[in-house]
Amino acid sequence: MNFPKVYLASDSPRRSELLTQIGVSFDKLSMGVDETRLENEYPLAYVKRIAQAKAQAGWNSLAEGEQRLVIGADTAVVIGQDVLGKPKNQVEAKTMIQRLSDSQHEVLTAVCLRDEVQFRTKVSHNKVTFGAMTEAEIDWYIATGEGTDKAGSYAVQGLAALFIKQIVGSYSGIMGLPLRETMELLTEVGSNPHEQ
């Protein structure tokens, strides 16, 4: 499959791994974007806005002549209309995991492709169900530090898998970069991944 070379506006090692997995050649851009949720902003609108902001910041950082496709992405763990971001400390992390225990939540990941003309954005909608966790299990998981820099304070690809009963949707989307949607966006801008 032939994909165009892109910039990835993300420091996430998971997103780098996922792009590498499907054979996309990329350079990383380290982008500082304010991820504060606006008052009364719906979770879907929030993830789309942040993904676009990351892609735009990446585009703006490039000198003329260096500009090529930029990918930005954002993931939100959602319970009701509450967005669980990255925990600020262990107390907040524990509160998040307690909320996730023995319940189902939604994981929204927006991926945005910025070119010289426009933004193209797609969203992966997924559902994750955690089994009931004891206080000791929650304390153990928090102590591993795995969820420190993760939305919702957990990593689906890590030790949190011990507590996940069911996933409906895209595993890569829950990790942070939905590969099907990413391929569709790259195809839309003229790349055909099904040709040699």
C-alpha positions as MATLAB code, in Angstrom:
seq = 'MNFPKVYLASDSPRRSELLTQIGVSFDKLSMGVDETRLENEYPLAYVKRIAQAKAQAGWNSLAEGEQRLVIGADTAVVIGQDVLGKPKNQVEAKTMIQRLSDSQHEVLTAVCLRDEVQFRTKVSHNKVTFGAMTEAEIDWYIATGEGTDKAGSYAVQGLAALFIKQIVGSYSGIMGLPLRETMELLTEVGSNPHEQ';
ca = [
       0.000    0.000    0.000;
       1.322    3.391   -0.928;
       0.599    6.288    1.396;
       1.954    9.817    1.081;
       4.535   10.958    3.605;
       2.915   13.049    6.328;
       3.636   14.989    9.472;
       2.147   13.690   12.718;
       1.302   16.528   15.098;
       1.555   14.413   18.238;
       4.043   13.271   20.870;
       2.022   10.105   21.474;
       4.107    6.954   21.060;
       0.883    4.998   20.460;
      -0.030    7.136   17.444;
       3.496    6.756   16.065;
       3.281    2.980   16.490;
      -0.082    2.832   14.732;
       1.053    4.889   11.727;
       4.169    2.722   11.454;
       1.959   -0.387   11.641;
       0.181    0.537    8.401;
       3.324    1.657    6.598;
       2.856    5.426    6.653;
       6.125    7.350    6.514;
       6.005   10.397    8.783;
       7.919   13.027   10.686;
       6.759   14.039   14.159;
       5.858   17.572   15.149;
       5.682   18.429   18.842;
       2.651   20.684   19.208;
       1.483   22.485   22.302;
      -2.278   22.981   21.975;
      -4.669   24.179   24.681;
      -6.976   21.200   25.230;
      -9.355   22.976   27.604;
     -12.951   22.028   26.903;
     -15.242   24.970   26.198;
     -18.246   25.565   28.412;
     -21.191   23.403   27.315;
     -19.129   21.910   24.479;
     -20.383   18.487   23.427;
     -17.768   15.706   23.552;
     -18.010   15.073   19.795;
     -17.474   18.749   18.978;
     -14.628   18.856   21.497;
     -12.562   16.002   20.012;
     -13.064   17.335   16.480;
     -11.997   20.837   17.493;
      -8.859   19.658   19.299;
      -7.811   17.320   16.469;
      -8.213   20.192   14.000;
      -6.322   22.569   16.295;
      -3.399   20.124   16.467;
      -3.333   19.675   12.694;
      -3.518   23.446   12.171;
      -0.746   24.108   14.704;
       1.404   21.560   12.908;
       0.675   23.162    9.538;
       1.462   26.628   10.878;
       4.815   25.449   12.241;
       6.076   24.453    8.798;
       7.997   26.752    6.516;
       6.644   27.352    3.030;
       7.905   24.579    0.811;
       8.013   22.121    3.721;
       4.260   21.906    3.931;
       2.726   18.528    3.286;
      -0.158   16.623    4.859;
      -0.443   17.006    8.634;
      -2.354   14.559   10.843;
      -3.804   15.659   14.175;
      -5.823   13.438   16.501;
      -7.579   13.643   19.832;
      -9.157   11.005   22.066;
     -11.808   11.499   24.740;
     -13.167    9.024   27.251;
     -16.821    9.958   27.746;
     -19.341    9.046   30.431;
     -22.671   10.736   29.764;
     -21.572   14.231   28.774;
     -18.486   14.165   31.009;
     -15.116   14.019   29.280;
     -12.422   12.263   31.295;
      -9.103   13.759   30.236;
      -5.596   12.982   31.452;
      -5.500   12.806   35.253;
      -3.664   15.613   37.038;
      -2.651   13.365   39.948;
      -3.229    9.930   41.496;
      -6.342   11.046   43.351;
      -7.964   12.146   40.106;
      -6.766    8.967   38.384;
      -8.400    6.828   41.075;
     -11.675    8.748   40.792;
     -11.704    8.116   37.036;
     -11.028    4.384   37.357;
     -13.713    4.097   40.040;
     -16.178    5.642   37.580;
     -15.132    3.259   34.812;
     -15.329    0.135   37.005;
     -18.380   -2.073   36.339;
     -19.733    0.233   33.634;
     -19.639    1.069   29.944;
     -18.185    4.271   28.512;
     -17.602    5.742   25.082;
     -14.234    6.497   23.521;
     -14.278    9.108   20.765;
     -11.191    9.653   18.638;
     -11.130   12.342   15.974;
      -8.461   12.237   13.280;
      -7.905   15.297   11.129;
      -5.901   15.634    7.924;
      -4.803   19.165    7.004;
      -3.630   19.958    3.502;
      -3.097   23.221    1.653;
      -6.822   23.562    1.017;
      -8.849   22.270    3.947;
      -9.380   20.085    6.988;
     -10.760   16.601    6.555;
     -11.987   15.042    9.801;
     -13.439   11.670   10.771;
     -14.451   10.365   14.190;
     -14.230    6.823   15.534;
     -17.050    5.971   18.002;
     -16.286    3.074   20.347;
     -17.676    1.525   23.508;
     -15.611   -0.072   26.280;
     -17.037   -2.050   29.200;
     -15.014   -2.572   32.366;
     -15.758   -5.383   34.793;
     -16.186   -4.646   38.477;
     -12.841   -3.777   40.075;
     -12.045   -4.109   43.754;
     -10.443   -1.229   45.657;
      -7.230   -3.273   45.800;
      -7.251   -3.751   42.012;
      -7.876   -0.058   41.445;
      -5.055    0.908   43.812;
      -2.724   -1.587   42.135;
      -3.521   -0.277   38.663;
      -3.050    3.365   39.663;
       0.280    2.472   41.298;
       1.588    1.058   37.999;
       1.505    4.606   36.586;
       0.275    3.267   33.249;
      -2.628    5.688   32.960;
      -0.727    8.833   33.998;
      -0.724   10.473   30.559;
      -3.796    8.757   29.110;
      -7.356    9.994   28.608;
      -9.565    8.339   31.212;
      -6.449    7.244   33.111;
      -6.046    3.880   31.361;
      -4.311    2.227   28.405;
      -6.393   -0.346   26.512;
      -3.201   -1.889   25.106;
      -1.620   -2.291   28.528;
      -2.479   -3.688   31.946;
      -5.982   -2.192   31.829;
      -6.843   -5.060   29.472;
      -7.057   -7.227   32.603;
     -10.246   -5.396   33.578;
     -11.932   -4.834   30.189;
     -14.875   -7.161   29.535;
     -15.909   -5.933   26.110;
     -14.920   -3.603   23.298;
     -17.303   -2.560   20.544;
     -15.615   -0.615   17.772;
     -12.074    0.120   16.709;
      -9.201   -1.063   18.908;
      -6.834    1.383   17.181;
      -9.403    4.143   17.691;
      -9.414    3.447   21.425;
      -5.595    3.470   21.411;
      -5.656    6.954   19.880;
      -5.589    6.750   16.065;
      -8.372    4.934   14.186;
      -6.578    3.263   11.287;
      -9.600    2.709    9.039;
     -10.566    6.395    9.223;
      -6.940    7.441    8.748;
      -6.675    5.327    5.590;
      -9.930    6.802    4.285;
      -8.629   10.341    4.802;
      -5.332    9.585    3.060;
      -7.270    8.018    0.190;
      -9.475   11.109   -0.119;
      -6.461   13.295   -0.846;
      -5.404   11.203   -3.784;
      -3.474    8.282   -2.388;
      -4.763    4.852   -3.309;
      -3.543    2.351   -0.703;
      -4.784   -0.593   -2.774;
      -2.340    0.074   -5.609;
       1.266   -1.096   -5.545;
];
